[in-house]
Amino acid sequence: MNVEIKTLVGYSCVTSEDGQRVYNEIYPKLKSGESVCLNFSGVRAFASPFFNFAIGQLLKDLEPEVLNRLLKVEKIKSDGLLVWRRVVKNAKEYYKNPEAKKAIDEILKQQAEDE
């Protein structure tokens, strides 16, 4: 399966809502063992909320090795790849380490209450 990110969400990969749209599109395929290629051609802006929802939450149900084997990315700018890698690293820690998950959840809850 090939997914043209620009077609699905536009020129900016920034919001959690857009990331969720990508997740909803690719998760069923990955869960069933199908390969997915995300093409970022033409995408100009990247932010971690997008990747947290599009990619990070995949690690809740898929092992990193499975995700590495099934999910490919192409034509992504270097700044987007840096954000992608940071999000994946953080998501791995979040989902495998209950203490880290608890600490992060507490920080996010406190931030939400402060707003």
N, CA, C and O atoms as a MOPAC input file, in Angstrom:
PM7 MOZYME 1SCF
protein

 N      0.84800 1    -1.17600 1     0.00000 1
 C      0.00000 1     0.00000 1     0.00000 1
 C      0.89700 1     1.24500 1     0.00000 1
 O      1.83100 1     1.34500 1     0.79600 1
 N      0.60900 1     2.17100 1    -0.88400 1
 C      1.32100 1     3.44600 1    -0.94000 1
 C      0.38700 1     4.56100 1    -0.51200 1
 O     -0.75600 1     4.63600 1    -0.96500 1
 N      0.87700 1     5.42800 1     0.36400 1
 C      0.07600 1     6.55000 1     0.86700 1
 C      0.80500 1     7.84700 1     0.52300 1
 O      1.92700 1     8.07900 1     0.97200 1
 N      0.15900 1     8.68000 1    -0.27200 1
 C      0.68600 1    10.00300 1    -0.60200 1
 C      0.24100 1    10.95600 1     0.50500 1
 O     -0.92600 1    11.34400 1     0.56800 1
 N      1.16300 1    11.32500 1     1.36200 1
 C      0.83300 1    12.14900 1     2.52300 1
 C      0.27700 1    13.50700 1     2.10400 1
 O     -0.67000 1    14.00000 1     2.71700 1
 N      0.84700 1    14.11100 1     1.07800 1
 C      0.36400 1    15.42000 1     0.61900 1
 C     -1.10300 1    15.33300 1     0.19700 1
 O     -1.87200 1    16.26300 1     0.44000 1
 N     -1.49200 1    14.23900 1    -0.42500 1
 C     -2.88200 1    14.05400 1    -0.84400 1
 C     -3.79100 1    13.84200 1     0.36200 1
 O     -4.91500 1    14.34200 1     0.40200 1
 N     -3.29200 1    13.09400 1     1.34300 1
 C     -4.11300 1    12.75900 1     2.50700 1
 C     -4.26600 1    13.92200 1     3.47700 1
 O     -5.36300 1    14.15900 1     3.98500 1
 N     -3.16300 1    14.66500 1     3.74900 1
 C     -3.24100 1    15.71700 1     4.77000 1
 C     -2.77700 1    17.08900 1     4.30300 1
 O     -3.01300 1    18.07700 1     4.99800 1
 N     -2.13000 1    17.18100 1     3.15700 1
 C     -1.68500 1    18.47800 1     2.66200 1
 C     -0.18400 1    18.67000 1     2.78500 1
 O      0.56300 1    17.71300 1     2.99200 1
 N      0.24700 1    19.91400 1     2.65700 1
 C      1.66900 1    20.26200 1     2.63300 1
 C      2.31000 1    20.32700 1     4.00600 1
 O      3.53500 1    20.39300 1     4.10700 1
 N      1.52300 1    20.30900 1     5.05200 1
 C      2.04500 1    20.42300 1     6.41100 1
 C      1.63900 1    19.22000 1     7.24500 1
 O      0.45600 1    18.89400 1     7.34300 1
 N      2.61600 1    18.56800 1     7.83900 1
 C      2.38900 1    17.44800 1     8.75400 1
 C      2.65300 1    17.96800 1    10.15800 1
 O      3.73600 1    17.78100 1    10.71200 1
 N      1.65500 1    18.61600 1    10.71800 1
 C      1.84600 1    19.34200 1    11.96200 1
 C      0.86300 1    18.91100 1    13.05100 1
 O      1.27300 1    18.71400 1    14.19500 1
 N     -0.39700 1    18.76400 1    12.73000 1
 C     -1.41100 1    18.58500 1    13.76700 1
 C     -1.63500 1    17.12300 1    14.13200 1
 O     -1.39900 1    16.21300 1    13.33700 1
 N     -2.09600 1    16.93200 1    15.35500 1
 C     -2.43300 1    15.58200 1    15.80800 1
 C     -3.61500 1    15.02100 1    15.01500 1
 O     -3.69200 1    13.81300 1    14.78800 1
 N     -4.52500 1    15.88300 1    14.60000 1
 C     -5.68500 1    15.42500 1    13.81300 1
 C     -5.23300 1    14.84100 1    12.47100 1
 O     -5.73400 1    13.80200 1    12.04000 1
 N     -4.29400 1    15.50800 1    11.82300 1
 C     -3.76300 1    14.97400 1    10.56200 1
 C     -2.99500 1    13.67700 1    10.80400 1
 O     -3.08500 1    12.74300 1    10.00800 1
 N     -2.25000 1    13.61900 1    11.88600 1
 C     -1.54300 1    12.39300 1    12.23000 1
 C     -2.49900 1    11.24200 1    12.47400 1
 O     -2.23600 1    10.11200 1    12.06000 1
 N     -3.60700 1    11.52300 1    13.14400 1
 C     -4.60900 1    10.49300 1    13.40200 1
 C     -5.21200 1    10.00000 1    12.08900 1
 O     -5.51200 1     8.81400 1    11.94900 1
 N     -5.38700 1    10.89000 1    11.14600 1
 C     -5.91200 1    10.51000 1     9.82500 1
 C     -4.97300 1     9.50000 1     9.15300 1
 O     -5.42300 1     8.51100 1     8.57500 1
 N     -3.67700 1     9.76100 1     9.23700 1
 C     -2.69700 1     8.83900 1     8.65600 1
 C     -2.73800 1     7.50700 1     9.40900 1
 O     -2.76700 1     6.44300 1     8.79000 1
 N     -2.74000 1     7.56500 1    10.72500 1
 C     -2.80800 1     6.35000 1    11.53400 1
 C     -4.02400 1     5.50700 1    11.15300 1
 O     -3.90900 1     4.29900 1    10.94200 1
 N     -5.16800 1     6.14100 1    11.06700 1
 C     -6.39800 1     5.41000 1    10.72900 1
 C     -6.30400 1     4.73900 1     9.36300 1
 O     -6.90400 1     3.68900 1     9.13500 1
 N     -5.55600 1     5.34600 1     8.47000 1
 C     -5.38300 1     4.81300 1     7.12100 1
 C     -4.43200 1     3.61300 1     7.10800 1
 O     -4.67700 1     2.63800 1     6.39700 1
 N     -3.35900 1     3.67800 1     7.88400 1
 C     -2.31700 1     2.65500 1     7.76800 1
 C     -2.37600 1     1.55000 1     8.81600 1
 O     -1.92300 1     0.43500 1     8.55800 1
 N     -2.92000 1     1.83600 1     9.98100 1
 C     -2.89700 1     0.84600 1    11.06700 1
 C     -3.53800 1    -0.48900 1    10.67900 1
 O     -2.93700 1    -1.53300 1    10.93200 1
 N     -4.72400 1    -0.50200 1    10.07900 1
 C     -5.31800 1    -1.80900 1     9.74200 1
 C     -4.43800 1    -2.63600 1     8.80400 1
 O     -4.36000 1    -3.85700 1     8.93500 1
 N     -3.78600 1    -1.97400 1     7.87300 1
 C     -2.91300 1    -2.68300 1     6.93200 1
 C     -1.69800 1    -3.26000 1     7.65500 1
 O     -1.35300 1    -4.42600 1     7.46300 1
 N     -1.05800 1    -2.45000 1     8.47600 1
 C      0.11700 1    -2.91400 1     9.21100 1
 C     -0.25000 1    -4.03900 1    10.17500 1
 O      0.48500 1    -5.01900 1    10.30100 1
 N     -1.37500 1    -3.90000 1    10.84800 1
 C     -1.82000 1    -4.91200 1    11.81700 1
 C     -2.05300 1    -6.26100 1    11.13700 1
 O     -1.84300 1    -7.31200 1    11.74300 1
 N     -2.48800 1    -6.22500 1     9.87500 1
 C     -2.73000 1    -7.46700 1     9.14000 1
 C     -1.46800 1    -7.99000 1     8.44600 1
 O     -1.51600 1    -9.01300 1     7.76400 1
 N     -0.33300 1    -7.28800 1     8.61700 1
 C      0.93000 1    -7.74600 1     8.06400 1
 C      1.26400 1    -7.20600 1     6.68700 1
 O      2.22800 1    -7.64600 1     6.06100 1
 N      0.46900 1    -6.25100 1     6.21100 1
 C      0.71200 1    -5.66600 1     4.89300 1
 C      1.73300 1    -4.53300 1     4.98500 1
 O      1.72500 1    -3.75600 1     5.94000 1
 N      2.60400 1    -4.44700 1     3.99400 1
 C      3.57800 1    -3.35600 1     3.94200 1
 C      2.90800 1    -2.05100 1     3.53400 1
 O      1.96900 1    -2.03300 1     2.73800 1
 N      3.41200 1    -0.97100 1     4.09800 1
 C      2.90800 1     0.37100 1     3.79800 1
 C      4.10200 1     1.26900 1     3.50600 1
 O      5.11300 1     1.22200 1     4.20800 1
 N      3.97900 1     2.08000 1     2.47100 1
 C      4.99700 1     3.06900 1     2.14900 1
 C      4.36800 1     4.46100 1     2.22300 1
 O      3.39100 1     4.75000 1     1.53300 1
 N      4.93900 1     5.31200 1     3.06400 1
 C      4.48100 1     6.69200 1     3.18600 1
 C      5.37200 1     7.57200 1     2.32800 1
 O      6.58600 1     7.62200 1     2.52500 1
 N      4.76600 1     8.26300 1     1.37900 1
 C      5.49300 1     9.14500 1     0.47800 1
 C      5.24200 1    10.59200 1     0.90700 1
 O      4.10700 1    11.06900 1     0.87000 1
 N      6.29600 1    11.27800 1     1.30800 1
 C      6.18700 1    12.65100 1     1.80000 1
 C      6.56500 1    13.68900 1     0.74200 1
 O      6.86900 1    14.83400 1     1.07700 1
 N      6.54600 1    13.30400 1    -0.49700 1
 C      6.87500 1    14.22900 1    -1.57900 1
 C      5.98400 1    15.46400 1    -1.51600 1
 O      4.75900 1    15.35900 1    -1.45300 1
 N      6.61400 1    16.63400 1    -1.53400 1
 C      5.86600 1    17.88900 1    -1.52400 1
 C      5.48900 1    18.41100 1    -0.15100 1
 O      4.99900 1    19.53500 1    -0.03700 1
 N      5.70400 1    17.62700 1     0.89000 1
 C      5.38500 1    18.07600 1     2.25400 1
 C      6.51100 1    18.98900 1     2.72600 1
 O      7.69000 1    18.66200 1     2.59300 1
 N      6.12900 1    20.14100 1     3.27800 1
 C      7.11100 1    21.17000 1     3.63400 1
 C      7.33100 1    21.38100 1     5.12400 1
 O      8.37900 1    21.88700 1     5.52400 1
 N      6.35900 1    21.00300 1     5.95600 1
 C      6.47700 1    21.28400 1     7.39400 1
 C      6.14700 1    20.03100 1     8.20100 1
 O      5.26800 1    19.24800 1     7.84100 1
 N      6.88100 1    19.86700 1     9.30400 1
 C      6.73100 1    18.68900 1    10.14600 1
 C      6.73600 1    19.11100 1    11.60500 1
 O      7.42700 1    20.05600 1    11.98500 1
 N      5.95000 1    18.39600 1    12.43200 1
 C      5.95900 1    18.64900 1    13.87200 1
 C      5.66800 1    17.34800 1    14.60600 1
 O      5.02900 1    16.44100 1    14.07200 1
 N      6.14600 1    17.28000 1    15.82800 1
 C      6.00500 1    16.03700 1    16.58900 1
 C      4.55500 1    15.63500 1    16.86900 1
 O      4.28500 1    14.43400 1    16.88500 1
 N      3.59200 1    16.55700 1    17.09300 1
 C      2.22000 1    16.07700 1    17.30200 1
 C      1.71000 1    15.21200 1    16.13900 1
 O      1.01400 1    14.22000 1    16.35300 1
 N      2.06100 1    15.59600 1    14.92500 1
 C      1.65900 1    14.79900 1    13.77000 1
 C      2.23900 1    13.39100 1    13.86400 1
 O      1.50900 1    12.40600 1    13.74800 1
 N      3.55200 1    13.29700 1    14.07400 1
 C      4.20000 1    11.99500 1    14.10400 1
 C      3.82400 1    11.18200 1    15.34600 1
 O      3.78900 1     9.95300 1    15.28900 1
 N      3.54400 1    11.85200 1    16.46500 1
 C      3.08400 1    11.11900 1    17.64900 1
 C      1.81700 1    10.33500 1    17.33900 1
 O      1.67400 1     9.18300 1    17.74700 1
 N      0.90800 1    10.96300 1    16.62200 1
 C     -0.35800 1    10.30700 1    16.31300 1
 C     -0.25000 1     9.38400 1    15.10800 1
 O     -0.84700 1     8.30700 1    15.10600 1
 N      0.49000 1     9.77700 1    14.09400 1
 C      0.59800 1     8.96500 1    12.87900 1
 C      1.45900 1     7.72900 1    13.09600 1
 O      1.11300 1     6.64700 1    12.62200 1
 N      2.56900 1     7.87200 1    13.80100 1
 C      3.55500 1     6.80400 1    13.90200 1
 C      3.74400 1     6.31500 1    15.33800 1
 O      3.75000 1     5.10900 1    15.58400 1
 N      3.89600 1     7.22700 1    16.27400 1
 C      4.20300 1     6.84900 1    17.65800 1
 C      3.22500 1     5.86200 1    18.24800 1
 O      3.62900 1     4.89500 1    18.89300 1
 N      1.94100 1     6.09200 1    18.03600 1
 C      0.95600 1     5.20300 1    18.65400 1
 C      0.89600 1     3.82500 1    17.99900 1
 O      0.27900 1     2.91300 1    18.54900 1
 N      1.51900 1     3.65900 1    16.84500 1
 C      1.60900 1     2.32500 1    16.23800 1
 C      2.38000 1     1.37300 1    17.15200 1
 O      2.12100 1     0.16900 1    17.16800 1
 N      3.32100 1     1.91800 1    17.90700 1
 C      4.15100 1     1.09300 1    18.77400 1
 C      3.40700 1     0.58500 1    20.00100 1
 O      3.93700 1    -0.22400 1    20.76300 1
 N      2.19600 1     1.05300 1    20.19000 1
 C      1.35300 1     0.53500 1    21.26600 1
 C      0.99300 1    -0.92200 1    20.97200 1
 O      0.93300 1    -1.73900 1    21.89100 1
 N      0.75300 1    -1.25300 1    19.70700 1
 C      0.29200 1    -2.58100 1    19.32100 1
 C      1.26100 1    -3.37300 1    18.44900 1
 O      1.10100 1    -4.58300 1    18.29300 1
 N      2.25500 1    -2.71100 1    17.88600 1
 C      3.20100 1    -3.38600 1    16.99300 1
 C      4.60300 1    -3.32600 1    17.58900 1
 O      5.02200 1    -2.29400 1    18.11200 1
 N      5.31000 1    -4.42500 1    17.50500 1
 C      6.69400 1    -4.45200 1    17.95800 1
 C      7.54300 1    -3.58500 1    17.02100 1
 O      7.26100 1    -3.51900 1    15.82500 1
 N      8.57400 1    -2.92400 1    17.54600 1
 C      9.42600 1    -2.08400 1    16.69400 1
 C      9.99300 1    -2.82500 1    15.47900 1
 O     10.09400 1    -2.25000 1    14.39500 1
 N     10.35900 1    -4.09100 1    15.65400 1
 C     10.90600 1    -4.86600 1    14.54100 1
 C      9.87400 1    -5.04700 1    13.43200 1
 O     10.20200 1    -4.97700 1    12.24800 1
 N      8.63200 1    -5.28000 1    13.82600 1
 C      7.54800 1    -5.44700 1    12.85100 1
 C      7.30700 1    -4.13000 1    12.12500 1
 O      7.14700 1    -4.10500 1    10.90400 1
 N      7.28200 1    -3.05100 1    12.87400 1
 C      7.07400 1    -1.73900 1    12.26400 1
 C      8.20900 1    -1.41000 1    11.29500 1
 O      7.95700 1    -0.91200 1    10.19700 1
 N      9.43500 1    -1.67800 1    11.68100 1
 C     10.58200 1    -1.41600 1    10.79800 1
 C     10.50500 1    -2.22900 1     9.51600 1
 O     10.91500 1    -1.76200 1     8.45300 1
 N      9.98600 1    -3.42800 1     9.61200 1
 C      9.89700 1    -4.29200 1     8.43700 1
 C      8.75600 1    -3.88000 1     7.51100 1
 O      8.89900 1    -3.93400 1     6.29000 1
 N      7.63200 1    -3.47100 1     8.08300 1
 C      6.43300 1    -3.22000 1     7.27300 1
 C      6.24800 1    -1.77200 1     6.83700 1
 O      5.61900 1    -1.51900 1     5.81000 1
 N      6.77800 1    -0.82200 1     7.59000 1
 C      6.53300 1     0.59200 1     7.29100 1
 C      7.77200 1     1.22200 1     6.67000 1
 O      8.84400 1     1.24300 1     7.27400 1
 N      7.61100 1     1.72600 1     5.47600 1
 C      8.69300 1     2.40200 1     4.75800 1
 C      8.30500 1     3.86100 1     4.54900 1
 O      7.12700 1     4.21600 1     4.53000 1
 N      9.31700 1     4.68200 1     4.39400 1
 C      9.09400 1     6.10700 1     4.16900 1
 C      9.98500 1     6.53500 1     3.00800 1
 O     11.11800 1     6.07300 1     2.87300 1
 N      9.45700 1     7.41900 1     2.18100 1
 C     10.26900 1     7.92300 1     1.07900 1
 C      9.99000 1     9.39600 1     0.85000 1
 O      8.91800 1     9.91400 1     1.16300 1
 N     10.99300 1    10.04600 1     0.29400 1
 C     10.93200 1    11.45100 1    -0.10300 1
 C     10.56000 1    12.37800 1     1.05100 1
 O      9.79600 1    13.32800 1     0.87900 1
 N     11.11000 1    12.08800 1     2.22200 1
 C     10.87400 1    12.95400 1     3.37500 1
 C     12.10100 1    13.84400 1     3.55000 1
 O     13.23400 1    13.38000 1     3.42100 1
 N     11.87500 1    15.11400 1     3.84200 1
 C     12.97700 1    16.05100 1     4.06900 1
 C     13.71400 1    15.68100 1     5.34600 1
 O     13.16200 1    15.03400 1     6.23600 1
 N     14.96400 1    16.10000 1     5.41800 1
 C     15.80200 1    15.72400 1     6.55600 1
 C     15.22600 1    16.20600 1     7.89000 1
 O     15.34000 1    15.50300 1     8.89400 1
 N     14.60400 1    17.40000 1     7.91600 1
 C     14.02700 1    17.86400 1     9.17800 1
 C     12.84200 1    17.00900 1     9.59300 1
 O     12.62300 1    16.79600 1    10.78500 1
 N     12.07800 1    16.51900 1     8.63300 1
 C     10.97800 1    15.61800 1     8.93600 1
 C     11.48100 1    14.28300 1     9.45300 1
 O     10.89400 1    13.70700 1    10.36900 1
 N     12.55700 1    13.79200 1     8.87400 1
 C     13.13600 1    12.52300 1     9.31200 1
 C     13.68900 1    12.62900 1    10.73000 1
 O     13.60700 1    11.67400 1    11.50200 1
 N     14.24200 1    13.76400 1    11.06700 1
 C     14.74000 1    13.97200 1    12.43500 1
 C     13.59500 1    13.92600 1    13.44300 1
 O     13.72400 1    13.30600 1    14.49900 1
 N     12.48400 1    14.57300 1    13.12800 1
 C     11.32300 1    14.55700 1    14.02600 1
 C     10.77700 1    13.13800 1    14.12200 1
 O     10.46400 1    12.66700 1    15.21600 1
 N     10.66200 1    12.45200 1    12.98500 1
 C     10.18400 1    11.06200 1    12.94200 1
 C     11.00900 1    10.19200 1    13.90200 1
 O     10.45800 1     9.47700 1    14.73900 1
 N     12.32400 1    10.26700 1    13.76500 1
 C     13.21200 1     9.42700 1    14.58300 1
 C     13.07800 1     9.72700 1    16.07300 1
 O     13.08200 1     8.81400 1    16.89800 1
 N     12.96000 1    11.00400 1    16.41200 1
 C     12.80900 1    11.38100 1    17.81900 1
 C     11.49700 1    10.85400 1    18.38200 1
 O     11.46100 1    10.34900 1    19.50400 1
 N     10.42800 1    10.96700 1    17.61600 1
 C      9.12300 1    10.47600 1    18.05700 1
 C      9.14600 1     8.96100 1    18.24100 1
 O      8.62200 1     8.45000 1    19.23100 1
 N      9.74100 1     8.24900 1    17.30700 1
 C      9.81200 1     6.78700 1    17.42100 1
 C     10.62800 1     6.38200 1    18.64800 1
 O     10.23300 1     5.48100 1    19.38900 1
 N     11.75400 1     7.04200 1    18.86100 1
 C     12.57900 1     6.74700 1    20.03600 1
 C     11.78300 1     6.96900 1    21.32000 1
 O     11.80000 1     6.12400 1    22.21500 1
 N     11.09300 1     8.09100 1    21.41200 1
 C     10.30400 1     8.39400 1    22.60100 1
 C      9.13300 1     7.42600 1    22.76700 1
 O      8.81900 1     7.01800 1    23.88500 1
 N      8.49400 1     7.06000 1    21.67300 1
 C      7.35400 1     6.13700 1    21.73800 1
 C      7.79200 1     4.75300 1    22.19300 1
 O      7.08500 1     4.09700 1    22.95800 1
 N      8.94300 1     4.30700 1    21.73100 1
 C      9.46100 1     3.01300 1    22.18100 1
 C      9.62300 1     3.01100 1    23.69800 1
 O      9.20900 1     2.07100 1    24.37800 1
 N     10.22100 1     4.05700 1    24.20800 1
 C     10.42700 1     4.16500 1    25.65500 1
 C      9.08500 1     4.25600 1    26.38800 1
 O      8.89000 1     3.60600 1    27.41500 1
 N      8.19000 1     5.04100 1    25.87000 1
 C      6.87500 1     5.25300 1    26.49000 1
 C      6.11600 1     3.93700 1    26.62800 1
 O      5.56800 1     3.64700 1    27.69100 1
 N      6.08100 1     3.14600 1    25.56800 1
 C      5.27600 1     1.92500 1    25.58500 1
 C      5.96600 1     0.73300 1    26.23700 1
 O      5.28900 1    -0.21100 1    26.64300 1
 N      7.29500 1     0.74900 1    26.35100 1
 C      7.96800 1    -0.40200 1    26.95200 1
 C      8.30500 1    -0.19800 1    28.42500 1
 O      8.55600 1    -1.16900 1    29.13800 1
 N      8.31600 1     1.04400 1    28.88700 1
 C      8.73800 1     1.33900 1    30.24700 1
 C      7.57300 1     1.94600 1    31.03200 1
 O      7.26300 1     3.12600 1    30.86200 1
 N      6.92800 1     1.15300 1    31.88700 1
 C      5.76100 1     1.65900 1    32.64200 1
 C      6.06000 1     2.89000 1    33.49000 1
 O      5.19600 1     3.75200 1    33.65400 1
 N      7.27100 1     2.98200 1    34.03100 1
 C      7.62400 1     4.14700 1    34.84400 1
 C      7.72000 1     5.40500 1    33.98900 1
 O      7.25900 1     6.47100 1    34.39500 1
 N      8.31300 1     5.28500 1    32.81500 1
 C      8.40000 1     6.42600 1    31.90900 1
 C      7.00200 1     6.83900 1    31.45800 1
 O      6.69100 1     8.02800 1    31.39400 1
 N      6.16800 1     5.86100 1    31.14700 1
 C      4.79200 1     6.14200 1    30.71100 1
 C      4.03800 1     6.90500 1    31.80100 1
 O      3.36100 1     7.89500 1    31.52700 1
 N      4.16400 1     6.43400 1    33.02500 1
 C      3.47300 1     7.08900 1    34.13900 1
 C      3.95800 1     8.52600 1    34.31900 1
 O      3.14800 1     9.43300 1    34.50800 1
 N      5.26500 1     8.73600 1    34.26100 1
 C      5.82700 1    10.08100 1    34.43200 1
 C      5.37000 1    11.01500 1    33.31900 1
 O      5.00100 1    12.16100 1    33.57900 1
 N      5.39300 1    10.53700 1    32.09400 1
 C      4.96100 1    11.36100 1    30.96100 1
 C      3.47200 1    11.67300 1    31.06100 1
 O      3.05700 1    12.80800 1    30.82800 1
 N      2.67600 1    10.68300 1    31.40300 1
 C      1.23400 1    10.90000 1    31.54300 1
 C      0.93000 1    11.94200 1    32.62000 1
 O      0.03100 1    12.76700 1    32.45400 1
 N      1.68000 1    11.90200 1    33.72100 1
 C      1.48100 1    12.87900 1    34.79400 1
 C      1.84600 1    14.28900 1    34.33200 1
 O      1.13900 1    15.24600 1    34.64700 1
 N      2.93100 1    14.42100 1    33.59700 1
 C      3.33800 1    15.73000 1    33.07500 1
 C      2.28100 1    16.27300 1    32.11900 1
 O      1.90700 1    17.44300 1    32.20100 1
 N      1.80300 1    15.42700 1    31.21800 1
 C      0.77700 1    15.86300 1    30.26200 1
 C     -0.51500 1    16.25200 1    30.95900 1
 O     -1.17400 1    17.21600 1    30.56800 1
 N     -0.87200 1    15.50800 1    31.98300 1
 C     -2.08200 1    15.84500 1    32.73500 1
 C     -1.92800 1    17.19400 1    33.42000 1
 O     -2.85100 1    18.00800 1    33.40900 1
 N     -0.76600 1    17.43300 1    34.01500 1
 C     -0.51400 1    18.70000 1    34.69200 1
 C     -0.53100 1    19.86400 1    33.70000 1
 O     -1.07800 1    20.92700 1    33.99300 1
 N      0.06400 1    19.66100 1    32.53600 1
 C      0.06000 1    20.70500 1    31.51600 1
 C     -1.35900 1    21.02500 1    31.05400 1
 O     -1.69500 1    22.18900 1    30.83700 1
 N     -2.17700 1    20.01300 1    30.90500 1
 C     -3.56400 1    20.21700 1    30.48000 1
 C     -4.33900 1    20.99400 1    31.53300 1
 O     -5.16500 1    21.84300 1    31.19700 1
 N     -4.07800 1    20.70900 1    32.80800 1
 C     -4.75500 1    21.42300 1    33.89900 1
 C     -4.30000 1    22.87100 1    33.98500 1
 O     -5.08400 1    23.74100 1    34.36700 1
 N     -3.05400 1    23.14300 1    33.64000 1
 C     -2.50800 1    24.50400 1    33.70400 1
 C     -3.01200 1    25.40400 1    32.59800 1
 O     -2.94100 1    26.62700 1    32.71500 1
 N     -3.52100 1    24.81700 1    31.52500 1
 C     -3.97600 1    25.62900 1    30.38400 1
 C     -5.26500 1    26.26200 1    30.66200 1
 O     -5.79600 1    26.98000 1    29.81500 1

